[in-house]
Amino acid sequence: QVQLVESGGGLVQAGGSLRLSCAASGSIFSINAMGWYRQTPGKQREKVASITSGGTTNYADSVKGRFTISRNNAKNTVYLQMNSLKPEDTAVYYCNAQVVRIPYEYWGQGTQVTVSS
């Protein structure tokens, strides 16, 4: 079992920055990759960024150049540094962990990010 707890969301003005954190606990050894997703009402959940166990990162086109995903292995924590925030970045952001066995992925509870114009 893996437990994920997100934090760091809040309200910022357009152009501002936030850093989200996701602390993982439980069967950490089973995690192959972690990522950040976001969801707004009435829309599909969107993959924002991911990082593999080997450190390879990927980003959605909409956030490239503005967001950075990173990790602190000692703390079993991944981060999402969000710069130059736009109102369209407003969403609930969820941490995701890919694992080697059923259920193959876990989700955190989500943290709200609101960007005002």
C-alpha positions as CSV (number, residue, x, y, z in Angstrom):
1,Q,0.0,0.0,0.0
2,V,1.1,3.5,-0.8
3,Q,-0.3,6.7,0.8
4,L,0.1,10.1,-0.8
5,V,-0.5,13.4,0.8
6,E,-0.5,16.6,-1.2
7,S,0.1,20.1,0.3
8,G,1.0,23.6,-0.9
9,G,-2.0,24.7,-2.8
10,G,-3.5,28.1,-2.3
11,L,-4.7,31.3,-3.9
12,V,-2.2,33.4,-6.0
13,Q,-2.4,36.1,-8.6
14,A,-1.6,35.5,-12.2
15,G,2.1,35.5,-12.7
16,G,2.8,34.2,-9.2
17,S,4.3,31.0,-8.0
18,L,3.4,28.0,-5.8
19,R,5.2,24.8,-4.9
20,L,3.2,21.7,-4.3
21,S,4.5,18.8,-2.3
22,C,3.5,15.1,-2.3
23,A,4.7,13.0,0.6
24,A,4.6,9.2,-0.1
25,S,4.6,6.6,2.6
26,G,4.0,2.8,2.8
27,S,5.5,0.5,0.2
28,I,7.8,3.1,-1.3
29,F,10.0,0.5,-2.9
30,S,7.1,-0.4,-5.3
31,I,6.9,3.0,-6.9
32,N,8.1,3.2,-10.5
33,A,7.0,6.8,-11.2
34,M,5.1,9.7,-9.8
35,G,3.2,12.5,-11.3
36,W,0.9,15.4,-10.9
37,Y,-2.5,15.6,-12.5
38,R,-5.1,18.3,-12.4
39,Q,-8.8,18.5,-12.8
40,T,-11.4,21.2,-13.1
41,P,-15.2,20.7,-13.0
42,G,-16.6,19.2,-16.1
43,K,-13.2,18.4,-17.6
44,Q,-11.1,15.3,-17.9
45,R,-8.2,14.8,-15.5
46,E,-5.1,16.1,-17.2
47,K,-1.5,14.8,-16.7
48,V,0.6,17.8,-15.8
49,A,4.0,16.3,-15.1
50,S,5.7,13.0,-14.3
51,I,9.0,11.8,-13.1
52,T,10.3,8.2,-13.2
53,S,12.4,6.4,-10.7
54,G,15.4,7.1,-13.0
55,G,14.7,10.8,-13.0
56,T,13.2,11.2,-16.5
57,T,10.6,14.0,-16.6
58,N,7.7,14.8,-18.9
59,Y,5.4,17.8,-19.0
60,A,2.1,18.7,-20.6
61,D,2.6,21.2,-23.4
62,S,0.5,23.7,-21.5
63,V,3.0,23.9,-18.6
64,K,6.3,23.4,-20.3
65,G,8.7,26.1,-19.4
66,R,6.7,27.1,-16.4
67,F,6.4,24.0,-14.2
68,T,9.1,21.8,-12.8
69,I,8.7,18.4,-11.2
70,S,11.4,17.3,-8.8
71,R,12.0,14.8,-6.0
72,N,13.7,14.5,-2.7
73,N,14.4,10.8,-2.3
74,A,15.4,11.1,1.4
75,K,12.0,12.4,2.2
76,N,10.1,10.3,-0.3
77,T,8.6,13.5,-1.6
78,V,8.0,14.9,-5.0
79,Y,7.4,18.6,-5.8
80,L,5.8,20.6,-8.5
81,Q,7.2,24.1,-8.8
82,M,4.7,26.2,-10.6
83,N,5.8,29.6,-11.9
84,S,4.2,32.2,-14.1
85,L,0.8,30.9,-13.1
86,K,-2.2,31.6,-15.3
87,P,-5.9,31.6,-14.4
88,E,-6.3,28.5,-16.6
89,D,-4.0,26.7,-14.2
90,T,-6.8,26.8,-11.6
91,A,-7.7,23.2,-10.7
92,V,-7.5,20.6,-8.0
93,Y,-4.0,19.0,-8.3
94,Y,-3.6,15.4,-7.5
95,C,-0.4,13.4,-6.8
96,N,-0.2,10.0,-8.5
97,A,2.1,7.1,-7.9
98,Q,2.7,4.2,-10.4
99,V,3.4,0.9,-8.6
100,V,4.4,-2.6,-9.7
101,R,1.3,-4.5,-8.6
102,I,-2.5,-4.1,-8.3
103,P,-4.0,-1.6,-8.2
104,Y,-1.0,-0.3,-10.2
105,E,-1.5,3.3,-9.2
106,Y,-2.5,5.4,-6.2
107,W,-3.9,8.9,-5.8
108,G,-3.6,11.6,-3.2
109,Q,-6.6,13.6,-1.9
110,G,-5.8,16.6,-4.0
111,T,-4.9,20.2,-3.2
112,Q,-6.7,23.3,-4.6
113,V,-4.8,25.8,-6.7
114,T,-6.6,29.0,-7.6
115,V,-5.0,31.6,-9.8
116,S,-6.8,35.0,-9.9
117,S,-6.6,37.3,-12.9
